[in-house]
Structures are given as structure tokens and as C-alpha cells.
């Protein structure tokens, strides 16, 4: 069952699941603007349609397939950048930017840096449920411009985004402006020369840019999340081109993110986050108390997934702010607890319909939610993520999350040999 605006998504996902002829009942969009009487009338028509379609499907014996493999293929094309890119654009194999032709030679060279076999399945990528084999990941890495030694990081990232707790299905098809943020920790970040300092979330670093882009190409080409088809973002997110950085472990006064998440310091790991757009927080204060307060006061927003559903929001502290907080004796745990307490928002600030959604979504967590209820941004303080990144300056950033439907996920980077 789909609204008219989402019938394209429904049919695309049905094809991906091997059910191209799956019957779909369509209701007018947007039905949320209708009065209750009109919604009820539409629902009654929809029930009748479903009855007819179910009976028709039962009679025709529609087959179901759980995973669509999307077997790879080899194509012949003129040996020119223009011809290759025209072909890839026509077949929707690119993100809109020029690609590096993934020749057999380049793909084989890429795979030398992983101990895994070319046909090993790293994960099943929603919403198209394509099998992300090592070879297919390597193809997208070549296209993005990755150097061969980047492949182990990309493989770990694919393992992370396809983990059940990350809920890639929801992120790939949502109307939200959500993107996957890739954070790299440990020796691998230094080995690849990744940027953790000045402009770390911006342009200019080859590893940051191509790894972030390669993950997006995997999600699009293997996961089949094409814009306007299965990717239904209302406006989208510039981070869908590239959203990748390393943590500035050298200038952080706290344990690195991957250590906090259970890995040893000498290990390398990637963390993936379902993230919305960053909000700048520029304060010249040298008071830890003031920094926590102004950051916490930045976080509440009435039309926010984090408050409606209970989220996994992130604060990226610049080294200067982090060092002020640590000098005041605050650990990461302390900062999270204070942010969690001070960022609570009066539920009555929400629109009435959003308050009702919150009552339903967070009933088990909070009990009855009233207009005067103080809503926490997340179910518990430990669900607030803290990262130290960036260079000199007094700018930290707040990154809202896609919310409780997606949990940040970390995986180890494994090298060949």
C-alpha cells in the first residue's frame, strides 16, 4: 500500500525483492491534510482494493524472492573518459560526478589489500537488497577514485551500514535529509593520511573525499537507492556526496571514539552514523559550564526526530572546547550527562500532531507525555555521541541524528596479511 508519491518506491522495492508483479493499492497523497471523515472514506476504499488484489495474487501464484543478487556484468565501451562517463550516467551508475573507469585490472589491484575472497558477501544492502561482495565493493571504490589501500576501510564501513541495528533501509528511503556519516579511528587514519583537523568535513583530502563517496556509490549501486525512485528525500543532504572524517585523536583530551566503543587503541575501526545537517556553535567562552550550557541550548528543536522518537545526537567538539571541558575535570561521560539534562525540551513546544506522535513513540520509555513534560533528546545520556575533530578555532558543531530508528555502528578494519 503506497500513496501516489511513493508508488515509484513501492514498485522499485517490489522488483528488488523479486516481486515485480506484486499488486499495489495506491491512495491519494498527501492524505494527512484530509479531515478524519475523508481519511476514513479513503481507508474503506483501500481495504476493498486490498481484498481484490490479495485474491488476485493468490490466484496467480506470485513468487517471492528475499534477496536480489544483481549479478555483475562486463561492458565494452570506447576507451575515453567521455564515453565511459556517458554510459555510467545513462545507466544511473554514478552520483552525478565523473567516475574512474572500473577496469578489471584496477579492480584486481584494489582487492590485493583485503584478505577476503572476491565473492565473499560483506552484507546485503537495502533497499534493493543487493549482495555487496568484495569485488562489487572494489568496483565502486575504483569508481570513486579510492587508492587500493583504502578498500579495507570501505569494507568495514559496508559491514557497519548493513548491520541490523543501523537500519539502512529506513535511511535509504526516508524523506528526511539524512546521510551516512563515516568516522575513522586508529592507526589506519594516519596511514591513509586522512584529515581529522582543519576542514575535516570539507573538501581537499583525497582519502576523506573518495571513501565517503565510495560508500555512497555502494549504497546507490548495490542498494539501488536511486534519487526519486527508492531514495525519497524531500530535499536531500549534501553529505550524500561525501560525509567522512577521522577523529583528531592527537588533540583530544579524551579516549578515542573506537576505544570508547570497545576497541583497543592500536586497532583501527570505522563508525557509521545516520546524521542530519551540522549546526555551527561558535563560542569564545573559556568556561566549561558556559560551553556545556550553550551547546545544550542549541540542541532542542520542536520539529526534531531526536525529540519525537528519542535519538542518537552527536556533538563534534573542536580541540579547544574539548580541552577546556577536560581541564575542568569533565570526562566524556560527565559531558554527556550534563548535555542530556540541560537539553530537555518542554513537550508543549511541539506542533500538536507531533506531540501526539511523540506520545505514541516514547510511551514505553517516558510514560504519558503531557504538554509540560520535559522531553530528553535521547533515551539515556550514553546515547549522545561525542567526537573531537577539527583544527584551531572556537567552532564546535551539533549533528542531529536520524533518531532511534538507526543506531551508530562500529566495525574493525582488517588488512591483508
Beta strands, then each sheet from edge to edge (+ up, - down):
strand 1: 2-3
strand 2: 26-27
strand 3: 121-125
strand 4: 130-133
strand 5: 179-185
strand 6: 244-246
strand 7: 269-282
strand 8: 314-317
strand 9: 345-346
strand 10: 374-375
strand 11: 385-388
strand 12: 395-401
strand 13: 409-412
sheet 1: 1+ 2+
sheet 2: 3+ 4-
sheet 3: 6+ 5+ 7- 12+ 8- 11-
sheet 4: 6+ 5+ 7- 13+
sheet 5: 9+ 10-
end
